[in-house]
């Protein structure tokens, strides 16, 4: 019997598994997961999950546009992500999480003051920022990044179709350093209303998931970095335990391009230079492949690899890898 014959003779897996198997990659905004005893397709009140994930991204230069990469140095970004989700009812769920980020950068440093040896010949900020920790010293620097809290409503408008509107907020956990190539984040709050649709093709083990969100951000200097975010995913239930998926993620929105920032940061000593990582666009598109293995109830192990397809005014990452362990309860 070949694989196609085996596939056609199998009973298609329930799409209810989609909403937790495919949420692993973006578990900071998870959906639901399977509960065979609940015809709505979402877990009953009192159920939930906890997970821990590790992601490592390799950075090589700064991408001005799809054709131009600026040699600004290289580095590695690592994060340990802690997430939890809890169902208040069959329809409503809450989630929360926070990553611990540890980054290193090798190249031209960001200098809050002229005190570090690496900054002796660099332009001095005016005024200097001694409250900002110097981190571009070829060593890893780690700290907690942003809390995220969210709520989702899980609807089934038609059998086999799952619609999930959600609202997520990101809040910096503390006043961490943002003026650094090795900074853990932008240190700005964000608010994202989003809508996700998942559906399994009839009589197959193939499914798709589409998610659109619009992220609102706080204003820094004279601009906001609000942006559109789109996720598309196509998956295949290989068997009762293993799922494979391909996906793409894109971001495009407001903020300054590197070309626009150049004249504003001339001399690299003013506020535009100090806040440039907070006000640049960071637009990108990436694609990847992932696997989810439900090796024993209630545990799922997931892994993914992805790479940049296009970018504008954003770090140029060569590839990223991640693994995640999820436990349902």
C-alpha positions as CSV (number, residue, x, y, z in Angstrom):
1,X,0.0,0.0,0.0
2,X,1.5,3.4,-1.0
3,X,1.1,6.5,1.1
4,X,-1.7,7.9,-1.0
5,X,-3.7,4.7,-0.7
6,X,-3.1,4.8,3.1
7,X,-4.1,8.4,3.2
8,X,-7.4,7.9,1.3
9,X,-8.4,5.0,3.5
10,X,-7.9,6.9,6.8
11,X,-10.6,8.8,8.6
12,X,-9.6,12.5,8.3
13,X,-8.4,13.9,11.6
14,X,-10.6,16.4,13.4
15,X,-9.9,20.0,12.7
16,X,-10.2,20.7,16.4
17,X,-6.5,19.5,16.6
18,X,-5.6,22.4,14.2
19,X,-6.2,25.1,16.8
20,X,-3.5,23.8,19.2
21,X,-1.1,22.0,16.9
22,X,-0.7,25.0,14.6
23,X,-0.6,27.6,17.3
24,X,2.8,26.4,18.6
25,X,4.8,28.7,16.3
26,X,3.0,31.8,17.5
27,X,1.9,30.7,20.9
28,X,2.0,34.2,22.2
29,X,-1.3,34.4,20.3
30,X,-2.6,30.8,20.6
31,X,-6.0,29.5,19.6
32,X,-7.8,26.4,21.0
33,X,-6.9,22.7,20.9
34,X,-8.7,19.4,20.7
35,X,-11.3,18.2,23.2
36,X,-13.1,15.3,21.7
37,X,-15.8,15.4,24.3
38,X,-16.8,19.0,23.3
39,X,-18.8,19.3,20.1
40,X,-18.0,23.0,19.8
41,X,-14.4,22.1,19.0
42,X,-12.9,24.1,21.9
43,X,-11.9,22.9,25.4
44,X,-14.4,23.1,28.2
45,X,-14.0,25.7,31.0
46,X,-11.1,25.0,33.3
47,X,-8.8,23.5,30.6
48,X,-5.6,25.1,29.4
49,X,-2.0,24.7,28.5
50,X,1.5,25.8,29.6
51,X,4.5,25.8,27.3
52,X,8.2,26.7,27.1
53,X,9.9,27.5,23.9
54,X,13.4,28.3,22.7
55,X,14.2,30.4,19.6
56,X,17.6,31.3,18.1
57,X,18.1,33.7,15.3
58,X,21.3,34.5,13.4
59,X,21.7,38.1,12.2
60,X,24.1,39.2,9.5
61,X,23.9,42.9,8.6
62,X,21.0,45.4,8.1
63,X,18.6,45.1,5.2
64,X,17.9,48.5,3.7
65,X,15.6,47.0,1.0
66,X,15.2,43.7,-0.8
67,X,18.4,44.3,-2.9
68,X,20.7,46.0,-0.4
69,X,22.2,44.6,2.8
70,X,24.4,46.9,4.8
71,X,27.4,45.4,6.6
72,X,26.6,46.6,10.1
73,X,27.9,43.6,12.0
74,X,26.5,40.2,13.0
75,X,25.0,38.6,16.0
76,X,22.8,36.0,17.6
77,X,19.4,36.5,19.3
78,X,18.2,33.9,21.8
79,X,14.9,33.8,23.7
80,X,13.3,31.5,26.2
81,X,9.5,31.9,25.9
82,X,7.1,31.1,28.7
83,X,3.4,31.0,27.9
84,X,0.1,29.9,29.4
85,X,-3.6,29.7,28.2
86,X,-6.7,29.1,30.2
87,X,-10.4,28.6,29.1
88,X,-12.9,30.5,31.1
89,X,-15.7,28.8,29.2
90,X,-16.2,26.8,26.0
91,X,-15.8,30.0,24.0
92,X,-13.6,32.4,25.9
93,X,-9.9,32.0,26.7
94,X,-7.2,34.1,28.3
95,X,-3.4,33.9,27.7
96,X,-0.3,35.4,29.1
97,X,3.5,35.1,28.6
98,X,6.9,36.6,28.7
99,X,10.2,35.9,27.0
100,X,13.7,36.0,28.5
101,X,16.0,37.4,25.7
102,X,19.8,37.0,25.5
103,X,21.6,38.7,22.6
104,X,25.1,39.3,21.4
105,X,26.4,41.6,18.7
106,X,29.7,41.9,16.9
107,X,30.3,45.2,15.0
108,X,29.8,48.9,15.2
109,X,28.4,49.7,18.7
110,X,25.6,51.9,20.0
111,X,27.3,54.2,22.6
112,X,25.1,55.8,25.2
113,X,28.2,57.5,26.6
114,X,31.9,57.7,25.6
115,X,33.1,55.8,28.7
116,X,33.3,52.3,27.2
117,X,36.6,51.5,25.5
118,X,34.7,50.6,22.3
119,X,33.1,54.1,22.3
120,X,36.2,56.3,22.7
121,X,36.3,57.1,19.0
122,X,32.5,57.1,18.4
123,X,30.3,60.2,18.2
124,X,28.9,61.2,21.6
125,X,25.2,61.5,22.2
126,X,24.0,64.9,23.1
127,X,23.0,64.7,25.9
128,X,24.7,61.4,26.9
129,X,22.6,58.7,28.3
130,X,24.4,57.1,31.3
131,X,21.1,55.4,32.3
132,X,21.3,53.3,29.2
133,X,23.4,50.2,29.7
134,X,26.2,49.6,27.1
135,X,25.7,46.2,25.6
136,X,27.6,46.0,22.3
137,X,30.7,44.5,23.8
138,X,30.8,41.1,22.1
139,X,29.2,39.4,25.1
140,X,25.7,38.0,25.7
141,X,23.3,40.3,27.6
142,X,20.0,38.9,28.9
143,X,16.8,40.2,30.5
144,X,13.1,39.7,30.6
145,X,11.4,41.5,27.6
146,X,7.7,42.3,27.3
147,X,4.7,40.8,29.0
148,X,1.8,39.9,26.7
149,X,-1.8,39.4,27.8
150,X,-4.7,38.4,25.5
151,X,-8.2,37.3,25.3
152,X,-9.9,35.2,22.5
153,X,-13.4,34.2,21.5
154,X,-13.6,30.9,19.7
155,X,-16.5,30.6,17.3
156,X,-17.7,27.8,14.9
157,X,-19.8,29.6,12.3
158,X,-20.1,26.4,10.3
159,X,-19.1,22.8,11.0
160,X,-15.4,22.5,10.3
161,X,-14.7,26.2,10.3
162,X,-13.1,28.0,13.3
163,X,-13.1,31.8,13.6
164,X,-11.1,33.4,16.5
165,X,-11.2,37.1,17.1
166,X,-8.7,38.2,19.7
167,X,-7.1,41.1,21.5
168,X,-3.5,41.1,22.7
169,X,-1.5,43.8,24.5
170,X,2.3,43.9,25.0
171,X,3.8,45.8,28.0
172,X,7.5,46.2,28.7
173,X,8.3,44.3,31.8
174,X,10.7,47.0,33.0
175,X,12.9,49.9,31.7
176,X,15.3,47.6,29.8
177,X,17.9,49.0,27.4
178,X,16.6,49.7,23.8
179,X,19.6,51.7,22.5
180,X,21.8,48.8,21.5
181,X,22.3,46.3,18.7
182,X,22.0,43.6,21.4
183,X,18.9,45.1,22.9
184,X,16.2,42.7,23.9
185,X,13.4,44.8,22.3
186,X,12.0,48.2,21.5
187,X,10.5,48.9,24.9
188,X,7.2,50.2,23.6
189,X,3.6,49.1,24.3
190,X,1.6,47.5,21.6
191,X,-2.1,46.6,21.2
192,X,-3.3,44.1,18.5
193,X,-6.9,43.3,17.5
194,X,-6.8,40.2,15.2
195,X,-8.9,37.7,13.4
196,X,-8.0,34.1,12.7
197,X,-9.7,31.5,10.4
198,X,-8.9,27.8,10.4
199,X,-10.5,25.1,8.1
200,X,-9.8,21.6,7.1
201,X,-10.3,20.6,3.5
202,X,-13.2,18.1,3.1
203,X,-12.2,14.4,3.0
204,X,-8.5,15.2,3.5
205,X,-6.0,15.6,6.3
206,X,-4.9,19.0,4.9
207,X,-5.9,22.3,6.6
208,X,-5.1,25.9,6.4
209,X,-4.9,28.8,8.9
210,X,-5.0,32.5,8.1
211,X,-4.5,35.3,10.7
212,X,-4.6,39.0,10.3
213,X,-3.9,41.6,12.9
214,X,-3.3,45.3,13.1
215,X,-0.8,46.3,15.8
216,X,-1.2,49.8,17.3
217,X,1.9,51.2,19.1
218,X,2.7,54.1,21.3
219,X,4.1,57.2,19.8
220,X,7.9,57.8,20.0
221,X,9.1,61.3,19.1
222,X,6.9,62.2,16.2
223,X,5.8,58.8,14.9
224,X,4.1,55.6,15.6
225,X,5.2,52.2,14.4
226,X,1.6,50.7,13.9
227,X,1.6,48.0,11.3
228,X,-0.3,45.2,9.6
229,X,0.7,41.6,10.4
230,X,-0.4,38.5,8.3
231,X,0.2,34.8,8.9
232,X,-0.7,32.0,6.5
233,X,-0.2,28.3,7.2
234,X,-0.9,25.1,5.3
235,X,-0.6,21.8,7.3
236,X,-1.0,18.1,6.9
237,X,-1.9,15.6,9.6
238,X,0.5,12.8,8.7
239,X,-0.9,10.5,11.3
240,X,-2.5,10.7,14.7
241,X,0.7,12.0,16.3
242,X,2.6,13.9,13.7
243,X,1.7,17.1,11.8
244,X,3.8,19.0,9.2
245,X,3.2,22.6,8.2
246,X,4.6,25.3,6.0
247,X,4.0,28.9,6.9
248,X,4.7,32.5,6.0
249,X,4.6,35.6,8.2
250,X,4.6,39.2,7.0
251,X,4.7,42.7,8.6
252,X,4.3,46.1,6.9
253,X,3.5,49.4,8.4
254,X,4.4,52.9,9.6
255,X,7.7,54.3,10.8
256,X,10.8,55.7,9.2
257,X,12.8,53.9,6.5
258,X,16.6,53.9,6.8
259,X,16.8,56.3,3.9
260,X,14.5,58.7,5.7
261,X,16.3,58.3,9.0
262,X,19.7,59.0,7.5
263,X,19.4,62.9,7.3
264,X,17.6,63.0,10.6
265,X,20.3,61.1,12.5
266,X,23.2,63.0,10.8
267,X,26.2,63.0,13.2
268,X,24.6,60.2,15.3
269,X,24.3,62.3,18.3
270,X,20.7,63.5,18.6
271,X,17.4,62.0,19.8
272,X,16.5,60.5,16.4
273,X,19.7,58.4,16.7
274,X,19.0,57.5,20.3
275,X,15.5,56.3,19.4
276,X,16.1,55.1,15.9
277,X,15.5,51.4,16.7
278,X,12.1,52.4,18.1
279,X,10.9,54.4,15.1
280,X,12.3,52.4,12.1
281,X,9.8,50.4,10.0
282,X,11.2,46.8,10.5
283,X,9.1,45.5,7.5
284,X,9.7,41.9,6.5
285,X,8.3,38.7,5.0
286,X,9.5,35.2,6.0
287,X,8.7,31.6,5.3
288,X,9.4,28.3,7.0
289,X,8.5,24.7,7.8
290,X,7.5,23.1,11.1
291,X,6.5,19.9,12.7
292,X,4.4,19.0,15.8
293,X,4.7,15.7,17.5
294,X,2.0,14.7,20.1
295,X,4.2,12.1,21.7
296,X,2.2,11.3,24.8
297,X,-0.9,12.8,26.3
298,X,-0.8,15.6,27.4
299,X,2.5,16.7,25.8
300,X,3.4,18.1,22.3
301,X,6.9,18.8,21.0
302,X,7.2,21.2,18.1
303,X,10.1,22.5,16.0
304,X,10.3,25.0,13.2
305,X,12.8,26.6,10.8
306,X,12.3,29.9,8.9
307,X,14.2,32.4,6.8
308,X,13.7,35.9,5.5
309,X,12.2,36.3,2.0
310,X,12.1,40.1,1.9
311,X,12.9,43.0,4.2
312,X,13.0,46.8,4.3
313,X,14.8,48.8,7.1
314,X,15.2,45.7,9.3
315,X,17.9,43.4,10.5
316,X,18.9,40.8,8.0
317,X,18.4,37.4,9.7
318,X,19.9,34.4,7.9
319,X,17.6,31.8,9.5
320,X,15.9,31.1,12.8
321,X,15.2,27.8,14.6
322,X,12.8,27.1,17.4
323,X,11.5,24.3,19.6
324,X,8.6,24.2,22.0
325,X,7.2,21.8,24.6
326,X,3.5,22.2,25.4
327,X,1.5,20.5,28.2
328,X,-2.3,20.5,28.3
329,X,-4.3,20.3,31.5
